[in-house]
Amino acid sequence: MPLKITYEEFCRRLQLDPEAEALVATLPDFAFSAATLPGMPHFMQREYYEKYCLWIGADSAELLPWMDQVSALTAADRMLQLYAWHAYNVLFIFRTQSHTFSSWPAAESKLGKLTGIFDLMIAMSAIELYEANYRKLGLPEHFARDAAKWLGGTIEIHRASHQGFPGICRSQVYWLRHYIETRLFRIGRFEFMTEPLNTETARLFRHKDTGEIVALCNDGWALTREGYRLRWDEPPENAVVTTRYRNDGKIAVGTLIDPHGFALPGRETTLDLNVFEPAFRPHDIVPGVHIPAGGHMTLEAARESFKQAVDFYRRYLHLNVPAFCCFSWIFNTAFERELPGSNLAKLMRQLYLFPCPGGSRDGLFFAFGRSDGDPATYQRDTSLRCAFHRILEAGESLRSGGMVLLTADLDAFGTEFYRRNFARFHGNQS
């Protein structure tokens, strides 16, 4: 049932700020949303959310009563219907302004603490869209079901900053567009984003005869004394060196990187390209690894995920991927020190870690559900959260790290191959 209403009237009736920049950015799509409003959006009805509640791995006994309340409120209010429908269009149909949703004013005057549930129901509307697109690729249904588990993890992040109440933080909802665009897939424990080689990735080479692996910094990396990349919020004078990298087709020259995750400032290495060959090239597809919440990240689960991903890309996307990479707060090298026996530390020892840029609050949102205020006041109820506190109390800044895993080395996964290889050819620098 199309709705004849102006943007200003819509905002007035929901007590939204009509001048909110993020909402104003969606004005070109608002008329379409009002004109195509089908009445009660199907994804706000029980038949839909009851089905997909099972897919996301959430506690249906807890969520469904809250969702039923939101459904009833939405069914009785045309403005809430339009809000949900407009969000659906902006987030998942047009997608050009999907990133703005995190800054939309919320309809809290109508929903109160149920706002997070309302947002979760909108987020779940993406499932049927990417399910259909996955089907077009010839993927078995379990891939769509597995991808939906990411939403279950977002509920726990919302709880952390909302007194244990379920929902989803708006800053995460845009992520679902990557599934719809069939760029992102959950394969075992990890998610994999199909994308060209990230230009921030370290340059890896392998000796044709000896098997020596060498990682070099790219050109223009500002490094601290410890060999980490300068943070985005760090003064430039903290850099002790800016790296140089050159490759003339005969030799490659750059600053050496220790697989423990730091560069060696001042240690330039020259590689003869007659005997060293690049592990991947700039045009290669090197899927990005994303680690959804959920625990159980054993080495066995990680190995199986990587191996399944190699097969997935070859079988369904007809791609032979040379490597996987990741840039994340998870690969802050301090976590290996603070949580030495954890699954995370065990995983880090199997990868070629390298420094990457980040900020001084990296990871706080994912661990605590927030990144505002004084982190010293945050919870200390898990080993990971306590590790964050120890790092900060030691006067260190948080940071992110990068990793590369070459698919040719998967058979050696679990043996700390890159660290042993580096120690053999370069000595132990850590």
C-alpha positions in Angstrom: 0.0 0.0 0.0 1.9 3.1 -1.2 2.1 5.9 1.3 1.8 9.6 0.3 3.9 11.3 2.9 6.7 13.9 2.8 10.1 13.2 4.4 9.5 16.1 6.8 6.2 14.6 8.0 7.8 11.2 8.4 10.5 12.6 10.6 8.0 14.6 12.6 5.8 11.6 13.4 8.7 9.5 14.5 10.4 12.4 16.3 13.5 12.1 14.1 15.8 15.0 13.4 15.1 15.8 9.7 18.5 17.4 9.3 20.4 14.4 10.5 23.1 14.2 7.8 23.0 10.4 7.5 19.2 10.4 6.9 19.3 13.3 4.6 21.8 11.4 2.4 19.0 8.8 1.7 16.5 11.4 0.5 16.9 10.4 -3.2 15.6 6.9 -2.2 12.9 8.0 0.3 10.2 8.7 -2.3 10.7 5.2 -3.8 10.4 3.6 -0.3 7.2 5.5 0.4 5.7 4.7 -3.0 6.5 1.0 -2.8 5.7 0.3 0.9 3.9 -3.0 0.8 2.1 -2.5 4.1 3.7 -4.5 6.9 7.1 -5.6 5.5 7.3 -9.3 5.2 10.5 -9.5 7.2 8.8 -8.0 10.2 6.2 -10.8 10.3 6.6 -14.0 12.4 6.7 -16.4 9.5 9.9 -14.8 8.3 11.8 -14.1 11.5 10.8 -17.3 13.2 12.4 -19.3 10.3 15.7 -17.3 10.2 16.0 -17.0 14.0 17.0 -20.7 13.8 19.6 -19.9 11.2 21.4 -17.2 13.2 22.0 -19.6 16.0 20.3 -17.4 18.6 18.1 -18.5 21.5 14.7 -18.5 19.9 13.0 -18.8 23.3 14.5 -15.5 24.3 14.4 -13.6 21.0 10.9 -14.5 19.6 8.9 -12.9 22.4 10.8 -9.6 21.9 10.4 -9.9 18.1 6.7 -10.5 18.5 6.5 -7.2 20.5 8.3 -5.3 17.8 6.2 -6.9 15.1 3.0 -5.9 16.9 4.3 -2.3 17.3 5.3 -2.1 13.6 2.0 -3.6 12.4 0.1 -0.9 14.3 2.3 2.0 13.0 2.6 3.0 9.4 5.6 5.1 10.2 7.5 2.2 11.7 6.6 0.2 8.6 8.1 2.9 6.4 11.2 3.2 8.5 11.9 -0.5 8.3 11.1 -0.6 4.6 13.3 2.4 3.8 16.2 0.9 5.8 15.8 -2.3 3.9 15.9 -0.5 0.6 18.9 1.7 1.5 20.8 -1.1 3.2 20.2 -4.1 0.9 18.5 -3.0 -2.4 20.2 0.2 -3.4 23.3 -0.3 -1.1 25.0 3.0 -2.2 24.2 4.6 1.2 24.3 1.4 3.4 27.1 2.8 5.5 24.9 5.7 6.7 22.5 3.5 8.6 24.8 3.5 11.7 24.2 7.2 12.1 20.4 7.4 11.4 18.4 8.7 14.3 16.5 5.8 15.9 12.8 5.7 16.4 13.3 5.3 20.1 10.2 7.3 20.9 8.2 4.4 19.6 10.5 1.5 20.4 12.5 2.3 23.5 14.8 -0.5 24.4 13.4 -2.6 21.6 15.3 -0.5 19.1 18.1 -3.1 18.9 15.6 -5.9 18.2 13.9 -3.7 15.5 17.3 -3.2 13.9 18.1 -7.0 14.2 14.9 -7.8 12.3 15.8 -5.4 9.6 19.3 -7.0 9.4 17.8 -10.4 9.1 15.9 -9.3 6.0 19.3 -9.7 4.2 19.3 -13.4 4.6 16.7 -14.3 2.0 18.5 -11.9 -0.5 21.9 -13.5 -0.2 20.3 -17.0 0.1 18.8 -16.4 -3.4 22.1 -15.1 -4.8 24.1 -18.0 -3.3 21.7 -20.3 -5.0 22.4 -18.7 -8.3 26.1 -19.6 -7.8 25.1 -23.2 -7.3 26.1 -23.2 -3.6 24.5 -25.7 -1.3 22.1 -24.2 1.2 24.4 -24.8 4.2 26.6 -21.9 3.0 23.7 -19.5 3.4 22.8 -21.0 6.8 26.5 -20.8 7.9 26.7 -17.1 6.9 23.7 -16.3 9.0 25.6 -17.3 12.1 27.5 -14.0 11.9 24.3 -12.3 13.1 24.3 -14.5 16.2 27.7 -13.1 17.1 26.5 -9.5 16.7 23.8 -10.1 19.3 26.5 -10.8 21.9 28.4 -7.6 21.0 25.1 -5.7 21.5 24.5 -7.3 24.9 27.9 -6.2 26.1 27.0 -2.5 25.8 23.2 -2.8 26.5 23.0 -4.4 29.9 22.7 -7.9 28.5 19.8 -7.0 26.2 19.9 -8.7 22.7 19.9 -6.8 19.5 22.4 -5.5 16.9 24.6 -2.4 16.9 23.8 -0.4 13.8 27.4 0.1 12.9 27.5 -3.6 12.0 24.4 -3.9 9.8 26.1 -2.7 6.6 28.3 -5.8 6.6 25.5 -7.9 5.3 25.7 -6.3 1.9 28.9 -8.3 1.2 26.9 -11.5 1.4 24.2 -10.1 -0.9 26.9 -9.1 -3.4 28.3 -12.7 -3.2 31.7 -11.4 -2.1 31.7 -12.9 1.4 31.3 -16.6 2.4 31.4 -18.5 5.7 33.5 -21.6 5.1 34.0 -23.5 8.3 35.2 -21.4 11.2 36.2 -18.3 9.2 34.6 -16.0 6.6 36.4 -15.2 3.4 36.0 -12.0 1.4 36.7 -12.3 -2.4 38.9 -9.4 -3.3 42.1 -8.5 -5.0 45.3 -8.4 -3.1 45.2 -5.6 -0.5 47.9 -3.1 -1.2 48.8 -2.9 2.5 49.9 -6.6 2.4 53.5 -7.3 3.0 55.4 -8.6 -0.1 56.3 -12.3 0.2 58.9 -14.2 -1.8 60.0 -17.8 -1.9 63.4 -19.2 -2.9 62.9 -21.6 -5.7 65.5 -24.1 -4.4 65.8 -23.7 -0.6 62.2 -22.8 0.2 63.3 -19.7 2.1 60.3 -17.4 2.7 61.1 -13.6 2.9 58.6 -10.9 3.7 59.4 -7.3 2.9 57.7 -4.0 3.8 56.0 -2.0 1.0 57.3 1.4 0.1 56.5 4.3 2.4 55.7 2.4 5.6 56.4 4.7 8.7 57.8 2.4 11.3 58.3 2.8 15.1 61.4 1.8 16.9 59.8 -1.6 17.7 59.1 -2.2 14.0 55.3 -1.6 14.0 53.4 0.7 11.6 52.7 4.2 12.9 49.1 4.4 14.1 46.6 6.7 12.4 46.3 8.8 15.6 50.1 8.8 16.3 52.3 11.8 15.7 54.6 11.5 12.6 57.7 12.2 14.7 57.2 8.8 16.4 58.5 7.1 13.2 62.2 6.2 13.2 62.2 5.2 9.5 60.1 5.3 6.4 60.6 2.1 4.4 61.7 2.0 0.8 60.8 -0.8 -1.6 61.9 -1.2 -5.2 61.7 -4.0 -7.8 63.3 -3.5 -11.2 62.6 -7.0 -12.4 66.1 -8.3 -11.5 66.2 -7.6 -7.8 63.8 -6.6 -5.0 65.0 -4.5 -2.1 63.0 -3.8 1.0 62.9 -3.9 4.8 62.7 -7.4 6.3 59.7 -8.5 8.4 59.9 -11.0 11.2 56.9 -13.5 11.1 56.2 -12.6 14.8 54.6 -9.5 13.4 57.2 -6.7 13.3 59.6 -5.2 10.8 63.3 -4.9 11.4 64.0 -1.1 10.9 67.2 -0.5 9.1 67.6 -4.1 7.9 67.2 -3.8 4.1 67.3 -7.1 2.2 68.1 -7.6 -1.4 66.6 -10.5 -3.3 67.8 -11.9 -6.6 64.7 -12.5 -8.6 66.4 -15.2 -10.6 66.1 -17.4 -7.5 63.3 -15.7 -5.5 59.8 -15.6 -6.9 56.8 -13.6 -5.6 54.3 -15.7 -3.6 51.5 -13.6 -5.2 51.2 -10.7 -7.6 49.2 -7.5 -7.5 46.4 -8.7 -9.7 45.8 -12.0 -7.8 42.7 -12.6 -5.9 43.8 -13.0 -2.3 40.7 -13.6 -0.1 40.5 -11.6 3.1 39.9 -13.7 6.2 37.4 -12.4 8.8 36.9 -14.1 12.1 33.3 -14.1 13.3 32.6 -14.3 17.0 31.8 -17.7 18.5 34.9 -19.3 20.1 36.1 -22.9 19.2 38.9 -21.5 17.1 41.1 -24.5 17.5 44.0 -25.2 15.1 42.1 -28.1 13.7 39.1 -25.9 13.0 41.3 -23.2 11.5 43.2 -25.7 9.3 40.0 -27.3 8.0 38.5 -23.8 7.3 41.5 -22.8 5.2 41.5 -26.1 3.3 37.8 -26.0 2.6 38.2 -22.4 1.4 40.8 -23.5 -1.2 38.4 -26.1 -2.5 35.4 -23.7 -2.4 37.2 -21.1 -4.5 38.3 -23.7 -7.0 35.0 -25.6 -7.2 32.4 -22.8 -7.2 34.3 -19.6 -8.3 36.9 -21.3 -10.5 39.7 -19.5 -8.8 43.1 -20.8 -7.6 43.9 -18.6 -4.7 47.6 -18.3 -3.8 47.1 -17.0 -0.3 44.8 -15.6 2.4 45.4 -12.4 4.3 43.8 -10.5 7.1 44.1 -7.1 8.8 42.6 -7.1 12.3 42.9 -6.0 15.9 42.9 -9.8 16.6 46.5 -9.9 15.3 47.8 -7.4 17.8 51.1 -9.2 18.8 50.5 -8.3 22.4 47.7 -10.9 22.6 50.2 -13.7 22.0 52.1 -12.5 25.0 49.1 -11.9 27.2 47.2 -15.1 26.2 50.0 -17.6 25.3 47.9 -20.7 25.7 44.9 -19.4 23.9 43.5 -20.6 20.5 44.3 -17.1 19.2 48.0 -17.3 20.2 48.2 -20.8 18.7 46.7 -19.5 15.4 49.1 -16.5 15.3 52.1 -18.9 15.5 51.0 -20.6 12.2 50.8 -17.4 10.2 53.2 -14.9 8.7 52.3 -11.8 10.8 53.3 -8.3 9.6 52.7 -4.8 10.9 49.7 -2.8 9.6 48.2 0.6 10.5 45.5 1.0 13.0 44.2 3.1 15.8 44.7 3.3 19.6 41.2 1.8 20.3 41.4 -1.1 17.9 39.3 -4.1 19.0 37.5 -2.4 21.9 34.1 -2.4 20.1 34.4 -6.1 19.3 35.5 -7.2 22.7 33.3 -4.8 24.8 30.5 -3.6 22.5 31.8 0.0 22.8 34.8 2.1 22.2 33.8 5.4 24.0 34.8 6.8 27.3 37.5 5.4 29.5 38.4 1.8 28.8 39.6 1.4 32.4 35.9 1.3 33.4 35.0 -1.6 31.0 34.2 -5.1 32.1 36.9 -7.6 33.2 34.8 -10.8 33.0 36.6 -12.8 30.2 40.2 -13.6 29.6 40.2 -11.5 26.4 38.8 -8.5 28.2 41.4 -8.9 31.0 44.1 -9.0 28.3 43.0 -5.7 26.9 43.2 -4.2 30.4 46.7 -5.5 31.0 47.9 -4.1 27.7 46.5 -0.7 28.5 47.6 -0.7 32.1 51.2 -1.5 31.0 51.1 1.8 29.1 50.9 0.2 25.7 48.6 1.4 22.9 46.2 -1.0 21.2 47.0 -1.7 17.6 46.1 -4.0 14.7 48.2 -6.5 12.8 48.2 -8.3 9.5 48.7 -11.9 8.5 49.4 -13.9 5.4 49.0 -17.6 4.9 50.2 -19.1 1.6 48.0 -21.9 0.4 51.1 -23.8 -0.8 52.1 -24.1 2.9 48.8 -25.4 4.2 50.2 -28.9 4.7 52.7 -27.4 7.2 49.9 -25.6 9.2 50.3 -26.4 12.8 54.1 -26.7 12.8 54.9 -22.9 13.1 56.4 -23.2 9.6 57.1 -19.5 9.0 58.8 -18.9 12.3 61.0 -22.0 11.9 61.8 -21.0 8.3 62.7 -17.5 9.4 64.9 -18.7 12.3 66.7 -21.1 9.9 67.6 -18.4 7.4 67.7 -15.2 9.5 68.2 -16.2 13.1 65.7 -15.5 15.9 64.9 -11.8 16.0 62.0 -11.8 18.5 
